[in-house]
Amino acid sequence: MRIEEQTKLDYSDVLIRPKRSTLTSRKEVVLDRTFTFYHSPKTWTGIPIMSANMATCGTFGMAKILAPLKIITTFHKYYSVSDFEKFFQTFNNPDYVCYTLGIRDEDVAKIQEMQKKGLMKNFSFICIDVPNGYLQRFLESIRLIRQMFPEHILIAGNVVTNEMTEEIILAGADIVKIGIGPGSACTTRRMTGVGYPQLSAVIECADAAHGIANERGVGRIIADGGQQYISDIAKAFCAGADFNMCGSLFSGFDQSDGKLIEKDGKKFKEYFGSSSNKALEELYGKKDDHRASEGRYALIPYKGDINNFLQDLFGSLRSTGTYIGARQLREFPKRATFVKVNRQLTNYLEPYDTGE
Ligand code: 5GP
């Protein structure tokens, strides 16, 4: 047995140190990024934020709102081939939608059917998503999907360590999804004891991915889950994340799926982990006997119209840029210094809702 003595950090363990800046307004901070990739020949431009492939926010409705803003929606696995057929009759914006699959035979059969029907041309991104990216079988799936789709931008995860990030890129992925246990609906840490503090995982895996380069591009990563506040998205970009993927931050709105529930005079919306009993039983129609649920069902305070949140998101990220003197999102990691804190200095007063 071995203990790694160096303390690893979460988003809440740090703040971003302000720096002298020549920017005069936060409007000057550009949030668009343009990426090339290690395998895919595509070039992508947009705001590198993704709505997670979960039942409440990886939806067709979300894609219609986010795609015009150049934000990506990663669709959940519960849509059928005919659902996609219908949706793509009226939606055409491949750069901002991502198809998700697992590594089971039926997942491969479904993507083959999607391809046969010509539906995969509607996606620039494909995401192979498993809770545990350390399985040998996962690498075989990445090789297979890369062979089937040489042009698509291939995402694969989740892992949290540098050596596996490198291996996944070399197996055929363009982007590695980072995060085991930080998700707000995730119980992996509690159920299995496995995990890695998310900020350190992002820093270490970004470093590993960016070190893999060819004439086309470098390896990339997504910081997936655990962003409780918009500032955590900024911290992930400062830590070197190329993309941020968020579930709970994109849920709880009028436009998110999940029932609206009233409790003690307050409004909530449902939010549930992809491997929660609720998701497995209601959306997938079954729960394997050997499989413990590593996700939970939760209620999110109702947040109203998502458009207000999106304005806050863009405004706050630009504001972080002005505080650290970064004119572009891609300068965040170069300009940022983190300070380790004992306790986050947040407002101690509860916001007062006047009900207006
Ligand atoms: P959040 O933004 O809510 O903190 O985290 C979203 C992320 O949590 C997702 O993108 C996914 O990686 C992870 N996640 C979603 N559902 C589950 C689940 O049921 N179990 C686990 N272990 N992780 C989940």
Residues whose N, C-alpha, C, O or C-beta is under 5 A from the ligand:
A	BS01	5GP	A52 P182 G183 S184 A185 C186 T187 T188 D224 G225 G226 Q227 M245 C246 G247 S248 L249 G273 S274 S275 S276 E294 G295 R296
